[in-house]
Amino acid sequence: MNKNNLSLNEKIKKLNREYPLVPHTNAGRLSSMVRRMKAEKEMDIPINLRSGFAISTKTGKSANKMNEKRWDEFYDSLSGELKTSYPELYQRIFSIPEIINVNLKNEKY
């Protein structure tokens, strides 16, 4: 199913199903939030309908109460923290899928 053909309600249900938030550990919270925020952005979910699970210590606002510039800064900050603190979890979210890597290794230039 094409993500652009989904209704907003269907997109949010898909996010809840495929990108659940994990509140148990710092690594789990941070990686699930970054993964979820990445998916919300890619699916063009309006900010006010995105998850408010993460709250900025800088502004005191939840992610879904921010304007686009603040949201992007917050997302970049969380992504950077994940990359620094839990590089293996960061790689799972932001790495090129393995099948692409395999195909690139076999390419002859």
Secondary structure, 3 states (H helix, E strand, C coil): CCHHHCCHHHHHHHHHHHCCCCCCCHHHHHHHHHHHHHHHHHCCCCHHHCCCCCECCCCCCEHHHCCHHHHHHHHHHHHHHHHHHCHHHHHHHHCCCHHHHHHHHHCCC
